[in-house]
Amino acid sequence: MLRTPIIDTPFEQKWVSQGRLSWQWVADLKERWESMRSSRKGHRCIVDLEDVISVDTQGEDLLLEMVAEGAMLFASRA
């Protein structure tokens, strides 16, 4: 399962993904990403992957698409 709340501020849109970025969850996130395209204009977009457990090849492809559209990926684990 993947959960991705979106936090909007006046200058930034932050997508906080939690769970598994794989298979059907990728399709759901991709659909949401495309439907929110117009609301990202003029905002910095951050995709927080801190709480993502796993990413399959479809998930990787979606992340690359997000980066190509200007998103910045964030993840850090100690």
Distance bins in CASP14 RR format, pairs under 12 A and 6 or more apart:
PFRMAT RR
TARGET T0000
AUTHOR 0000-0000-0000
RMODE 2
METHOD distances of the structure
MODEL  1
1 17 0 0 0 0 0 1 0 0 0 0 0
1 18 0 0 0 0 1 0 0 0 0 0 0
1 19 1 0 0 1 0 0 0 0 0 0 0
1 20 1 0 0 1 0 0 0 0 0 0 0
1 21 0 0 0 0 0 1 0 0 0 0 0
1 22 0 0 0 0 1 0 0 0 0 0 0
1 23 0 0 0 0 0 1 0 0 0 0 0
1 24 0 0 0 0 1 0 0 0 0 0 0
1 25 1 0 0 1 0 0 0 0 0 0 0
1 28 0 0 0 0 0 1 0 0 0 0 0
1 29 0 0 0 0 0 1 0 0 0 0 0
1 51 0 0 0 0 0 1 0 0 0 0 0
1 52 0 0 0 0 0 1 0 0 0 0 0
1 53 0 0 0 0 1 0 0 0 0 0 0
1 54 0 0 0 0 0 1 0 0 0 0 0
2 15 0 0 0 0 0 1 0 0 0 0 0
2 16 0 0 0 0 0 1 0 0 0 0 0
2 17 1 0 0 1 0 0 0 0 0 0 0
2 18 1 0 0 1 0 0 0 0 0 0 0
2 19 1 0 1 0 0 0 0 0 0 0 0
2 20 1 0 1 0 0 0 0 0 0 0 0
2 21 1 0 1 0 0 0 0 0 0 0 0
2 22 1 0 0 1 0 0 0 0 0 0 0
2 23 0 0 0 0 1 0 0 0 0 0 0
2 24 0 0 0 0 1 0 0 0 0 0 0
2 25 1 1 0 0 0 0 0 0 0 0 0
2 26 0 0 0 0 1 0 0 0 0 0 0
2 27 0 0 0 0 0 1 0 0 0 0 0
2 28 1 0 0 1 0 0 0 0 0 0 0
2 29 1 0 0 1 0 0 0 0 0 0 0
2 30 0 0 0 0 0 1 0 0 0 0 0
2 32 0 0 0 0 0 1 0 0 0 0 0
2 49 0 0 0 0 0 1 0 0 0 0 0
2 51 0 0 0 0 0 1 0 0 0 0 0
2 52 1 0 0 1 0 0 0 0 0 0 0
2 53 0 0 0 0 1 0 0 0 0 0 0
2 54 0 0 0 0 0 1 0 0 0 0 0
2 55 0 0 0 0 0 1 0 0 0 0 0
2 56 0 0 0 0 0 1 0 0 0 0 0
2 58 0 0 0 0 0 1 0 0 0 0 0
2 59 0 0 0 0 1 0 0 0 0 0 0
2 62 0 0 0 0 0 1 0 0 0 0 0
3 15 0 0 0 0 0 1 0 0 0 0 0
3 16 0 0 0 0 1 0 0 0 0 0 0
3 17 1 0 0 1 0 0 0 0 0 0 0
3 18 1 0 1 0 0 0 0 0 0 0 0
3 19 1 0 0 1 0 0 0 0 0 0 0
3 20 0 0 0 0 0 1 0 0 0 0 0
3 21 0 0 0 0 0 1 0 0 0 0 0
3 25 0 0 0 0 1 0 0 0 0 0 0
3 28 0 0 0 0 0 1 0 0 0 0 0
3 29 0 0 0 0 0 1 0 0 0 0 0
3 32 0 0 0 0 0 1 0 0 0 0 0
3 48 0 0 0 0 0 1 0 0 0 0 0
3 51 0 0 0 0 1 0 0 0 0 0 0
3 52 0 0 0 0 0 1 0 0 0 0 0
3 53 0 0 0 0 0 1 0 0 0 0 0
4 13 0 0 0 0 0 1 0 0 0 0 0
4 14 0 0 0 0 0 1 0 0 0 0 0
4 15 1 0 1 0 0 0 0 0 0 0 0
4 16 1 0 0 1 0 0 0 0 0 0 0
4 17 1 0 1 0 0 0 0 0 0 0 0
4 18 1 0 0 1 0 0 0 0 0 0 0
4 19 0 0 0 0 1 0 0 0 0 0 0
4 20 0 0 0 0 0 1 0 0 0 0 0
4 21 0 0 0 0 1 0 0 0 0 0 0
4 25 0 0 0 0 1 0 0 0 0 0 0
4 26 0 0 0 0 0 1 0 0 0 0 0
4 28 0 0 0 0 1 0 0 0 0 0 0
4 29 1 0 1 0 0 0 0 0 0 0 0
4 30 0 0 0 0 0 1 0 0 0 0 0
4 31 0 0 0 0 0 1 0 0 0 0 0
4 32 1 0 0 1 0 0 0 0 0 0 0
4 33 0 0 0 0 1 0 0 0 0 0 0
4 36 0 0 0 0 0 1 0 0 0 0 0
4 47 0 0 0 0 1 0 0 0 0 0 0
4 48 0 0 0 0 1 0 0 0 0 0 0
4 49 0 0 0 0 0 1 0 0 0 0 0
4 51 0 0 0 0 0 1 0 0 0 0 0
4 52 0 0 0 0 1 0 0 0 0 0 0
4 62 0 0 0 0 0 1 0 0 0 0 0
4 66 0 0 0 0 0 1 0 0 0 0 0
5 13 0 0 0 0 0 1 0 0 0 0 0
5 14 0 0 0 0 1 0 0 0 0 0 0
5 15 1 0 0 1 0 0 0 0 0 0 0
5 16 1 0 1 0 0 0 0 0 0 0 0
5 17 0 0 0 0 1 0 0 0 0 0 0
5 18 0 0 0 0 1 0 0 0 0 0 0
5 29 0 0 0 0 0 1 0 0 0 0 0
5 32 0 0 0 0 0 1 0 0 0 0 0
5 48 0 0 0 0 1 0 0 0 0 0 0
5 51 0 0 0 0 0 1 0 0 0 0 0
6 12 0 0 0 0 0 1 0 0 0 0 0
6 13 1 0 0 1 0 0 0 0 0 0 0
6 14 1 0 0 1 0 0 0 0 0 0 0
6 15 1 0 1 0 0 0 0 0 0 0 0
6 16 1 0 0 1 0 0 0 0 0 0 0
6 17 0 0 0 0 0 1 0 0 0 0 0
6 29 0 0 0 0 0 1 0 0 0 0 0
6 32 0 0 0 0 1 0 0 0 0 0 0
6 33 0 0 0 0 0 1 0 0 0 0 0
6 35 0 0 0 0 0 1 0 0 0 0 0
6 36 1 0 0 1 0 0 0 0 0 0 0
6 39 0 0 0 0 1 0 0 0 0 0 0
6 40 0 0 0 0 1 0 0 0 0 0 0
6 43 0 0 0 0 0 1 0 0 0 0 0
6 45 0 0 0 0 1 0 0 0 0 0 0
6 46 0 0 0 0 0 1 0 0 0 0 0
6 47 0 0 0 0 0 1 0 0 0 0 0
6 48 0 0 0 0 0 1 0 0 0 0 0
7 13 1 0 0 1 0 0 0 0 0 0 0
7 14 1 0 1 0 0 0 0 0 0 0 0
7 15 0 0 0 0 1 0 0 0 0 0 0
7 16 1 0 0 1 0 0 0 0 0 0 0
7 43 0 0 0 0 0 1 0 0 0 0 0
7 45 0 0 0 0 0 1 0 0 0 0 0
7 46 0 0 0 0 1 0 0 0 0 0 0
7 47 0 0 0 0 0 1 0 0 0 0 0
7 48 0 0 0 0 1 0 0 0 0 0 0
8 14 1 0 0 1 0 0 0 0 0 0 0
8 15 0 0 0 0 0 1 0 0 0 0 0
8 16 0 0 0 0 0 1 0 0 0 0 0
8 36 0 0 0 0 1 0 0 0 0 0 0
8 39 1 0 0 1 0 0 0 0 0 0 0
8 40 0 0 0 0 1 0 0 0 0 0 0
8 42 0 0 0 0 0 1 0 0 0 0 0
8 43 1 0 0 1 0 0 0 0 0 0 0
8 44 0 0 0 0 0 1 0 0 0 0 0
8 45 0 0 0 0 0 1 0 0 0 0 0
8 46 0 0 0 0 0 1 0 0 0 0 0
9 43 0 0 0 0 1 0 0 0 0 0 0
9 44 0 0 0 0 1 0 0 0 0 0 0
9 45 0 0 0 0 0 1 0 0 0 0 0
9 46 0 0 0 0 0 1 0 0 0 0 0
10 42 0 0 0 0 0 1 0 0 0 0 0
10 43 0 0 0 0 1 0 0 0 0 0 0
10 44 0 0 0 0 0 1 0 0 0 0 0
11 40 0 0 0 0 0 1 0 0 0 0 0
11 42 0 0 0 0 1 0 0 0 0 0 0
11 43 1 0 0 1 0 0 0 0 0 0 0
11 44 1 0 0 1 0 0 0 0 0 0 0
11 45 0 0 0 0 0 1 0 0 0 0 0
11 46 0 0 0 0 0 1 0 0 0 0 0
12 39 0 0 0 0 0 1 0 0 0 0 0
12 40 0 0 0 0 1 0 0 0 0 0 0
12 42 0 0 0 0 1 0 0 0 0 0 0
12 43 1 0 1 0 0 0 0 0 0 0 0
12 44 1 0 1 0 0 0 0 0 0 0 0
12 45 1 0 0 1 0 0 0 0 0 0 0
12 46 1 0 0 1 0 0 0 0 0 0 0
12 47 0 0 0 0 0 1 0 0 0 0 0
12 48 0 0 0 0 0 1 0 0 0 0 0
12 71 0 0 0 0 0 1 0 0 0 0 0
12 72 0 0 0 0 1 0 0 0 0 0 0
12 74 0 0 0 0 0 1 0 0 0 0 0
13 32 0 0 0 0 0 1 0 0 0 0 0
13 33 0 0 0 0 0 1 0 0 0 0 0
13 36 1 0 0 1 0 0 0 0 0 0 0
13 37 0 0 0 0 0 1 0 0 0 0 0
13 38 0 0 0 0 0 1 0 0 0 0 0
13 39 1 0 0 1 0 0 0 0 0 0 0
13 40 1 0 1 0 0 0 0 0 0 0 0
13 41 0 0 0 0 1 0 0 0 0 0 0
13 42 0 0 0 0 1 0 0 0 0 0 0
13 43 1 0 1 0 0 0 0 0 0 0 0
13 44 1 0 0 1 0 0 0 0 0 0 0
13 45 1 0 1 0 0 0 0 0 0 0 0
13 46 1 0 0 1 0 0 0 0 0 0 0
13 47 0 0 0 0 1 0 0 0 0 0 0
13 48 0 0 0 0 0 1 0 0 0 0 0
13 66 0 0 0 0 0 1 0 0 0 0 0
13 69 0 0 0 0 0 1 0 0 0 0 0
13 70 0 0 0 0 0 1 0 0 0 0 0
13 71 0 0 0 0 1 0 0 0 0 0 0
13 72 0 0 0 0 0 1 0 0 0 0 0
14 40 0 0 0 0 0 1 0 0 0 0 0
14 43 0 0 0 0 1 0 0 0 0 0 0
14 44 0 0 0 0 1 0 0 0 0 0 0
14 45 1 0 0 1 0 0 0 0 0 0 0
14 46 1 0 1 0 0 0 0 0 0 0 0
14 47 1 0 0 1 0 0 0 0 0 0 0
14 48 1 0 0 1 0 0 0 0 0 0 0
14 49 0 0 0 0 0 1 0 0 0 0 0
14 50 0 0 0 0 0 1 0 0 0 0 0
14 71 0 0 0 0 0 1 0 0 0 0 0
14 72 0 0 0 0 1 0 0 0 0 0 0
14 73 0 0 0 0 0 1 0 0 0 0 0
14 74 0 0 0 0 1 0 0 0 0 0 0
15 21 0 0 0 0 0 1 0 0 0 0 0
15 29 0 0 0 0 1 0 0 0 0 0 0
15 32 0 0 0 0 1 0 0 0 0 0 0
15 33 0 0 0 0 1 0 0 0 0 0 0
15 36 0 0 0 0 1 0 0 0 0 0 0
15 39 0 0 0 0 0 1 0 0 0 0 0
15 40 0 0 0 0 1 0 0 0 0 0 0
15 43 0 0 0 0 0 1 0 0 0 0 0
15 44 0 0 0 0 0 1 0 0 0 0 0
15 45 1 0 0 1 0 0 0 0 0 0 0
15 46 1 0 0 1 0 0 0 0 0 0 0
15 47 1 0 1 0 0 0 0 0 0 0 0
15 48 1 0 0 1 0 0 0 0 0 0 0
15 49 0 0 0 0 1 0 0 0 0 0 0
15 50 0 0 0 0 0 1 0 0 0 0 0
15 51 0 0 0 0 0 1 0 0 0 0 0
15 52 0 0 0 0 0 1 0 0 0 0 0
15 62 0 0 0 0 0 1 0 0 0 0 0
15 63 0 0 0 0 0 1 0 0 0 0 0
15 66 0 0 0 0 1 0 0 0 0 0 0
15 71 1 0 0 1 0 0 0 0 0 0 0
15 72 0 0 0 0 0 1 0 0 0 0 0
15 73 0 0 0 0 1 0 0 0 0 0 0
15 74 0 0 0 0 1 0 0 0 0 0 0
16 29 0 0 0 0 0 1 0 0 0 0 0
16 46 0 0 0 0 1 0 0 0 0 0 0
16 47 0 0 0 0 1 0 0 0 0 0 0
16 48 1 0 1 0 0 0 0 0 0 0 0
16 49 0 0 0 0 1 0 0 0 0 0 0
16 50 1 0 0 1 0 0 0 0 0 0 0
16 51 1 0 0 1 0 0 0 0 0 0 0
16 52 0 0 0 0 1 0 0 0 0 0 0
16 74 0 0 0 0 1 0 0 0 0 0 0
16 75 0 0 0 0 0 1 0 0 0 0 0
17 25 0 0 0 0 1 0 0 0 0 0 0
17 26 0 0 0 0 0 1 0 0 0 0 0
17 28 0 0 0 0 0 1 0 0 0 0 0
17 29 1 0 0 1 0 0 0 0 0 0 0
17 32 0 0 0 0 0 1 0 0 0 0 0
17 33 0 0 0 0 0 1 0 0 0 0 0
17 46 0 0 0 0 0 1 0 0 0 0 0
17 47 1 0 0 1 0 0 0 0 0 0 0
17 48 1 0 0 1 0 0 0 0 0 0 0
17 49 1 0 1 0 0 0 0 0 0 0 0
17 50 0 0 0 0 1 0 0 0 0 0 0
17 51 1 0 0 1 0 0 0 0 0 0 0
17 52 1 0 1 0 0 0 0 0 0 0 0
17 53 0 0 0 0 1 0 0 0 0 0 0
17 54 0 0 0 0 0 1 0 0 0 0 0
17 55 0 0 0 0 1 0 0 0 0 0 0
17 59 0 0 0 0 0 1 0 0 0 0 0
17 62 0 0 0 0 0 1 0 0 0 0 0
17 63 0 0 0 0 1 0 0 0 0 0 0
17 66 0 0 0 0 0 1 0 0 0 0 0
17 71 0 0 0 0 0 1 0 0 0 0 0
17 73 0 0 0 0 1 0 0 0 0 0 0
17 74 0 0 0 0 0 1 0 0 0 0 0
17 75 0 0 0 0 1 0 0 0 0 0 0
18 25 0 0 0 0 0 1 0 0 0 0 0
18 29 0 0 0 0 0 1 0 0 0 0 0
18 47 0 0 0 0 0 1 0 0 0 0 0
18 48 0 0 0 0 1 0 0 0 0 0 0
18 49 0 0 0 0 1 0 0 0 0 0 0
18 50 0 0 0 0 1 0 0 0 0 0 0
18 51 1 0 1 0 0 0 0 0 0 0 0
18 52 1 0 0 1 0 0 0 0 0 0 0
18 53 0 0 0 0 1 0 0 0 0 0 0
18 54 0 0 0 0 0 1 0 0 0 0 0
18 75 0 0 0 0 0 1 0 0 0 0 0
19 25 1 0 0 1 0 0 0 0 0 0 0
19 26 0 0 0 0 0 1 0 0 0 0 0
19 29 0 0 0 0 0 1 0 0 0 0 0
19 48 0 0 0 0 0 1 0 0 0 0 0
19 49 0 0 0 0 1 0 0 0 0 0 0
19 50 0 0 0 0 0 1 0 0 0 0 0
19 51 1 0 0 1 0 0 0 0 0 0 0
19 52 1 0 1 0 0 0 0 0 0 0 0
19 53 1 0 1 0 0 0 0 0 0 0 0
19 54 1 0 0 1 0 0 0 0 0 0 0
19 55 0 0 0 0 1 0 0 0 0 0 0
19 59 0 0 0 0 0 1 0 0 0 0 0
20 26 0 0 0 0 1 0 0 0 0 0 0
20 28 0 0 0 0 0 1 0 0 0 0 0
20 29 0 0 0 0 0 1 0 0 0 0 0
20 49 0 0 0 0 0 1 0 0 0 0 0
20 51 0 0 0 0 0 1 0 0 0 0 0
20 52 1 0 0 1 0 0 0 0 0 0 0
20 53 1 0 1 0 0 0 0 0 0 0 0
20 54 1 0 1 0 0 0 0 0 0 0 0
20 55 1 0 0 1 0 0 0 0 0 0 0
20 56 0 0 0 0 1 0 0 0 0 0 0
20 58 0 0 0 0 0 1 0 0 0 0 0
20 59 0 0 0 0 1 0 0 0 0 0 0
21 27 0 0 0 0 0 1 0 0 0 0 0
21 28 0 0 0 0 0 1 0 0 0 0 0
21 29 1 0 0 1 0 0 0 0 0 0 0
21 30 0 0 0 0 0 1 0 0 0 0 0
21 33 0 0 0 0 0 1 0 0 0 0 0
21 47 0 0 0 0 0 1 0 0 0 0 0
21 49 1 0 0 1 0 0 0 0 0 0 0
21 51 0 0 0 0 0 1 0 0 0 0 0
21 52 1 0 1 0 0 0 0 0 0 0 0
21 53 0 0 0 0 1 0 0 0 0 0 0
21 54 1 0 0 1 0 0 0 0 0 0 0
21 55 1 0 1 0 0 0 0 0 0 0 0
21 56 1 0 0 1 0 0 0 0 0 0 0
21 57 0 0 0 0 0 1 0 0 0 0 0
21 58 0 0 0 0 1 0 0 0 0 0 0
21 59 1 0 1 0 0 0 0 0 0 0 0
21 60 0 0 0 0 1 0 0 0 0 0 0
21 61 0 0 0 0 0 1 0 0 0 0 0
21 62 1 0 0 1 0 0 0 0 0 0 0
21 63 1 0 0 1 0 0 0 0 0 0 0
21 66 0 0 0 0 0 1 0 0 0 0 0
21 73 0 0 0 0 0 1 0 0 0 0 0
21 75 0 0 0 0 0 1 0 0 0 0 0
22 28 0 0 0 0 0 1 0 0 0 0 0
22 29 0 0 0 0 0 1 0 0 0 0 0
22 52 0 0 0 0 1 0 0 0 0 0 0
22 53 0 0 0 0 1 0 0 0 0 0 0
22 54 1 0 0 1 0 0 0 0 0 0 0
22 55 1 0 0 1 0 0 0 0 0 0 0
22 56 1 1 0 0 0 0 0 0 0 0 0
22 57 0 0 0 0 1 0 0 0 0 0 0
22 58 1 0 0 1 0 0 0 0 0 0 0
22 59 1 0 0 1 0 0 0 0 0 0 0
22 60 0 0 0 0 1 0 0 0 0 0 0
22 61 0 0 0 0 0 1 0 0 0 0 0
22 62 0 0 0 0 0 1 0 0 0 0 0
22 63 0 0 0 0 0 1 0 0 0 0 0
23 29 0 0 0 0 0 1 0 0 0 0 0
23 30 0 0 0 0 0 1 0 0 0 0 0
23 54 0 0 0 0 0 1 0 0 0 0 0
23 55 0 0 0 0 0 1 0 0 0 0 0
23 56 1 0 0 1 0 0 0 0 0 0 0
23 57 0 0 0 0 0 1 0 0 0 0 0
23 58 1 0 0 1 0 0 0 0 0 0 0
23 59 0 0 0 0 1 0 0 0 0 0 0
23 62 0 0 0 0 0 1 0 0 0 0 0
24 30 0 0 0 0 0 1 0 0 0 0 0
24 31 0 0 0 0 0 1 0 0 0 0 0
24 56 0 0 0 0 0 1 0 0 0 0 0
24 58 0 0 0 0 1 0 0 0 0 0 0
24 59 0 0 0 0 0 1 0 0 0 0 0
25 31 0 0 0 0 0 1 0 0 0 0 0
25 32 0 0 0 0 0 1 0 0 0 0 0
25 52 0 0 0 0 0 1 0 0 0 0 0
25 53 0 0 0 0 0 1 0 0 0 0 0
25 54 0 0 0 0 0 1 0 0 0 0 0
25 55 0 0 0 0 0 1 0 0 0 0 0
25 56 0 0 0 0 1 0 0 0 0 0 0
25 58 0 0 0 0 1 0 0 0 0 0 0
25 59 0 0 0 0 1 0 0 0 0 0 0
25 62 0 0 0 0 1 0 0 0 0 0 0
26 32 0 0 0 0 0 1 0 0 0 0 0
26 33 0 0 0 0 0 1 0 0 0 0 0
26 52 0 0 0 0 0 1 0 0 0 0 0
26 54 0 0 0 0 0 1 0 0 0 0 0
26 55 0 0 0 0 1 0 0 0 0 0 0
26 56 1 0 0 1 0 0 0 0 0 0 0
26 57 0 0 0 0 1 0 0 0 0 0 0
26 58 1 0 1 0 0 0 0 0 0 0 0
26 59 1 0 1 0 0 0 0 0 0 0 0
26 60 0 0 0 0 1 0 0 0 0 0 0
26 61 1 0 0 1 0 0 0 0 0 0 0
26 62 1 0 1 0 0 0 0 0 0 0 0
26 63 0 0 0 0 1 0 0 0 0 0 0
26 64 0 0 0 0 0 1 0 0 0 0 0
26 65 0 0 0 0 0 1 0 0 0 0 0
26 66 0 0 0 0 0 1 0 0 0 0 0
27 33 0 0 0 0 0 1 0 0 0 0 0
27 34 0 0 0 0 0 1 0 0 0 0 0
27 56 0 0 0 0 0 1 0 0 0 0 0
27 58 1 0 0 1 0 0 0 0 0 0 0
27 59 0 0 0 0 1 0 0 0 0 0 0
27 61 0 0 0 0 0 1 0 0 0 0 0
27 62 0 0 0 0 1 0 0 0 0 0 0
28 34 0 0 0 0 0 1 0 0 0 0 0
28 35 0 0 0 0 0 1 0 0 0 0 0
28 58 0 0 0 0 0 1 0 0 0 0 0
28 59 0 0 0 0 0 1 0 0 0 0 0
28 62 0 0 0 0 0 1 0 0 0 0 0
29 35 0 0 0 0 0 1 0 0 0 0 0
29 36 0 0 0 0 0 1 0 0 0 0 0
29 47 0 0 0 0 1 0 0 0 0 0 0
29 49 0 0 0 0 0 1 0 0 0 0 0
29 52 0 0 0 0 0 1 0 0 0 0 0
29 55 0 0 0 0 0 1 0 0 0 0 0
29 58 0 0 0 0 1 0 0 0 0 0 0
29 59 0 0 0 0 1 0 0 0 0 0 0
29 61 0 0 0 0 0 1 0 0 0 0 0
29 62 1 0 0 1 0 0 0 0 0 0 0
29 63 0 0 0 0 1 0 0 0 0 0 0
29 65 0 0 0 0 0 1 0 0 0 0 0
29 66 0 0 0 0 1 0 0 0 0 0 0
29 71 0 0 0 0 0 1 0 0 0 0 0
30 36 0 0 0 0 0 1 0 0 0 0 0
30 37 0 0 0 0 0 1 0 0 0 0 0
30 58 0 0 0 0 1 0 0 0 0 0 0
30 59 0 0 0 0 1 0 0 0 0 0 0
30 61 0 0 0 0 1 0 0 0 0 0 0
30 62 1 0 1 0 0 0 0 0 0 0 0
30 63 0 0 0 0 0 1 0 0 0 0 0
30 64 0 0 0 0 0 1 0 0 0 0 0
30 65 1 0 0 1 0 0 0 0 0 0 0
30 66 0 0 0 0 1 0 0 0 0 0 0
30 69 0 0 0 0 0 1 0 0 0 0 0
31 37 0 0 0 0 0 1 0 0 0 0 0
31 62 0 0 0 0 0 1 0 0 0 0 0
32 39 0 0 0 0 0 1 0 0 0 0 0
32 40 0 0 0 0 0 1 0 0 0 0 0
32 47 0 0 0 0 0 1 0 0 0 0 0
32 62 0 0 0 0 0 1 0 0 0 0 0
32 66 0 0 0 0 0 1 0 0 0 0 0
33 39 0 0 0 0 0 1 0 0 0 0 0
33 40 0 0 0 0 1 0 0 0 0 0 0
33 45 0 0 0 0 1 0 0 0 0 0 0
33 47 0 0 0 0 1 0 0 0 0 0 0
33 59 0 0 0 0 0 1 0 0 0 0 0
33 62 1 0 0 1 0 0 0 0 0 0 0
33 63 0 0 0 0 0 1 0 0 0 0 0
33 65 1 0 0 1 0 0 0 0 0 0 0
33 66 1 0 0 1 0 0 0 0 0 0 0
33 67 0 0 0 0 0 1 0 0 0 0 0
33 68 0 0 0 0 0 1 0 0 0 0 0
33 69 0 0 0 0 1 0 0 0 0 0 0
33 70 0 0 0 0 0 1 0 0 0 0 0
33 71 0 0 0 0 1 0 0 0 0 0 0
34 40 0 0 0 0 0 1 0 0 0 0 0
34 62 0 0 0 0 0 1 0 0 0 0 0
34 65 0 0 0 0 1 0 0 0 0 0 0
34 66 0 0 0 0 0 1 0 0 0 0 0
34 69 0 0 0 0 1 0 0 0 0 0 0
36 43 0 0 0 0 0 1 0 0 0 0 0
36 45 0 0 0 0 1 0 0 0 0 0 0
36 47 0 0 0 0 0 1 0 0 0 0 0
36 66 0 0 0 0 0 1 0 0 0 0 0
36 69 0 0 0 0 0 1 0 0 0 0 0
36 71 0 0 0 0 0 1 0 0 0 0 0
37 43 0 0 0 0 0 1 0 0 0 0 0
37 45 0 0 0 0 0 1 0 0 0 0 0
37 65 0 0 0 0 0 1 0 0 0 0 0
37 66 0 0 0 0 0 1 0 0 0 0 0
37 69 1 0 0 1 0 0 0 0 0 0 0
37 70 0 0 0 0 0 1 0 0 0 0 0
37 71 0 0 0 0 0 1 0 0 0 0 0
39 45 0 0 0 0 1 0 0 0 0 0 0
40 46 0 0 0 0 0 1 0 0 0 0 0
40 47 0 0 0 0 0 1 0 0 0 0 0
40 66 0 0 0 0 0 1 0 0 0 0 0
40 69 1 0 0 1 0 0 0 0 0 0 0
40 70 0 0 0 0 1 0 0 0 0 0 0
40 71 0 0 0 0 1 0 0 0 0 0 0
40 72 0 0 0 0 0 1 0 0 0 0 0
41 69 0 0 0 0 0 1 0 0 0 0 0
41 70 0 0 0 0 0 1 0 0 0 0 0
42 70 0 0 0 0 0 1 0 0 0 0 0
43 70 0 0 0 0 0 1 0 0 0 0 0
43 71 0 0 0 0 0 1 0 0 0 0 0
43 72 0 0 0 0 0 1 0 0 0 0 0
44 70 0 0 0 0 1 0 0 0 0 0 0
44 71 0 0 0 0 1 0 0 0 0 0 0
44 72 1 0 0 1 0 0 0 0 0 0 0
44 74 0 0 0 0 0 1 0 0 0 0 0
45 66 1 0 0 1 0 0 0 0 0 0 0
45 67 0 0 0 0 1 0 0 0 0 0 0
45 68 0 0 0 0 0 1 0 0 0 0 0
45 69 1 0 0 1 0 0 0 0 0 0 0
45 70 1 0 0 1 0 0 0 0 0 0 0
45 71 1 0 1 0 0 0 0 0 0 0 0
45 72 1 0 0 1 0 0 0 0 0 0 0
45 73 0 0 0 0 1 0 0 0 0 0 0
45 74 0 0 0 0 0 1 0 0 0 0 0
46 66 0 0 0 0 0 1 0 0 0 0 0
46 67 0 0 0 0 0 1 0 0 0 0 0
46 70 0 0 0 0 0 1 0 0 0 0 0
46 71 1 0 0 1 0 0 0 0 0 0 0
46 72 1 0 1 0 0 0 0 0 0 0 0
46 73 0 0 0 0 1 0 0 0 0 0 0
46 74 1 0 1 0 0 0 0 0 0 0 0
46 75 0 0 0 0 0 1 0 0 0 0 0
47 55 0 0 0 0 0 1 0 0 0 0 0
47 59 0 0 0 0 0 1 0 0 0 0 0
47 62 0 0 0 0 1 0 0 0 0 0 0
47 63 1 0 0 1 0 0 0 0 0 0 0
47 64 0 0 0 0 0 1 0 0 0 0 0
47 65 0 0 0 0 0 1 0 0 0 0 0
47 66 1 0 1 0 0 0 0 0 0 0 0
47 67 0 0 0 0 1 0 0 0 0 0 0
47 69 0 0 0 0 0 1 0 0 0 0 0
47 70 0 0 0 0 1 0 0 0 0 0 0
47 71 1 0 1 0 0 0 0 0 0 0 0
47 72 1 0 0 1 0 0 0 0 0 0 0
47 73 1 0 1 0 0 0 0 0 0 0 0
47 74 1 0 0 1 0 0 0 0 0 0 0
47 75 0 0 0 0 1 0 0 0 0 0 0
48 66 0 0 0 0 0 1 0 0 0 0 0
48 71 0 0 0 0 0 1 0 0 0 0 0
48 72 0 0 0 0 1 0 0 0 0 0 0
48 73 0 0 0 0 1 0 0 0 0 0 0
48 74 1 0 1 0 0 0 0 0 0 0 0
48 75 1 0 0 1 0 0 0 0 0 0 0
48 76 0 0 0 0 1 0 0 0 0 0 0
49 55 1 0 0 1 0 0 0 0 0 0 0
49 59 0 0 0 0 0 1 0 0 0 0 0
49 60 0 0 0 0 0 1 0 0 0 0 0
49 62 0 0 0 0 0 1 0 0 0 0 0
49 63 1 0 0 1 0 0 0 0 0 0 0
49 66 0 0 0 0 0 1 0 0 0 0 0
49 67 0 0 0 0 0 1 0 0 0 0 0
49 71 0 0 0 0 0 1 0 0 0 0 0
49 72 0 0 0 0 0 1 0 0 0 0 0
49 73 1 0 0 1 0 0 0 0 0 0 0
49 74 1 0 0 1 0 0 0 0 0 0 0
49 75 1 1 0 0 0 0 0 0 0 0 0
49 76 0 0 0 0 1 0 0 0 0 0 0
49 77 0 0 0 0 1 0 0 0 0 0 0
50 73 0 0 0 0 0 1 0 0 0 0 0
50 74 1 0 0 1 0 0 0 0 0 0 0
50 75 1 0 1 0 0 0 0 0 0 0 0
50 76 1 0 0 1 0 0 0 0 0 0 0
50 77 1 0 0 1 0 0 0 0 0 0 0
50 78 0 0 0 0 0 1 0 0 0 0 0
51 74 0 0 0 0 0 1 0 0 0 0 0
51 75 0 0 0 0 1 0 0 0 0 0 0
51 76 0 0 0 0 0 1 0 0 0 0 0
51 77 0 0 0 0 1 0 0 0 0 0 0
52 59 0 0 0 0 1 0 0 0 0 0 0
52 60 0 0 0 0 0 1 0 0 0 0 0
52 62 0 0 0 0 0 1 0 0 0 0 0
52 63 0 0 0 0 1 0 0 0 0 0 0
52 73 0 0 0 0 0 1 0 0 0 0 0
52 74 0 0 0 0 0 1 0 0 0 0 0
52 75 1 0 0 1 0 0 0 0 0 0 0
52 76 0 0 0 0 0 1 0 0 0 0 0
52 77 0 0 0 0 0 1 0 0 0 0 0
53 75 0 0 0 0 0 1 0 0 0 0 0
53 77 0 0 0 0 0 1 0 0 0 0 0
54 60 0 0 0 0 0 1 0 0 0 0 0
55 61 0 0 0 0 1 0 0 0 0 0 0
55 62 0 0 0 0 1 0 0 0 0 0 0
55 63 1 0 0 1 0 0 0 0 0 0 0
55 64 0 0 0 0 0 1 0 0 0 0 0
55 73 0 0 0 0 0 1 0 0 0 0 0
55 75 0 0 0 0 1 0 0 0 0 0 0
56 62 0 0 0 0 1 0 0 0 0 0 0
56 63 0 0 0 0 0 1 0 0 0 0 0
57 63 0 0 0 0 0 1 0 0 0 0 0
57 64 0 0 0 0 0 1 0 0 0 0 0
58 64 0 0 0 0 0 1 0 0 0 0 0
58 65 0 0 0 0 0 1 0 0 0 0 0
59 65 0 0 0 0 1 0 0 0 0 0 0
59 66 0 0 0 0 1 0 0 0 0 0 0
59 73 0 0 0 0 0 1 0 0 0 0 0
60 66 0 0 0 0 0 1 0 0 0 0 0
60 67 0 0 0 0 0 1 0 0 0 0 0
60 73 0 0 0 0 0 1 0 0 0 0 0
61 67 0 0 0 0 0 1 0 0 0 0 0
61 68 0 0 0 0 0 1 0 0 0 0 0
62 68 0 0 0 0 0 1 0 0 0 0 0
62 69 0 0 0 0 0 1 0 0 0 0 0
62 71 0 0 0 0 0 1 0 0 0 0 0
62 73 0 0 0 0 0 1 0 0 0 0 0
63 69 0 0 0 0 0 1 0 0 0 0 0
63 70 0 0 0 0 0 1 0 0 0 0 0
63 71 0 0 0 0 1 0 0 0 0 0 0
63 72 0 0 0 0 0 1 0 0 0 0 0
63 73 1 0 0 1 0 0 0 0 0 0 0
63 74 0 0 0 0 0 1 0 0 0 0 0
63 75 0 0 0 0 0 1 0 0 0 0 0
64 70 0 0 0 0 0 1 0 0 0 0 0
64 71 0 0 0 0 0 1 0 0 0 0 0
64 73 0 0 0 0 1 0 0 0 0 0 0
65 71 0 0 0 0 1 0 0 0 0 0 0
65 73 0 0 0 0 0 1 0 0 0 0 0
66 72 0 0 0 0 1 0 0 0 0 0 0
66 73 1 0 0 1 0 0 0 0 0 0 0
66 74 0 0 0 0 0 1 0 0 0 0 0
67 73 1 0 0 1 0 0 0 0 0 0 0
67 74 0 0 0 0 0 1 0 0 0 0 0
END
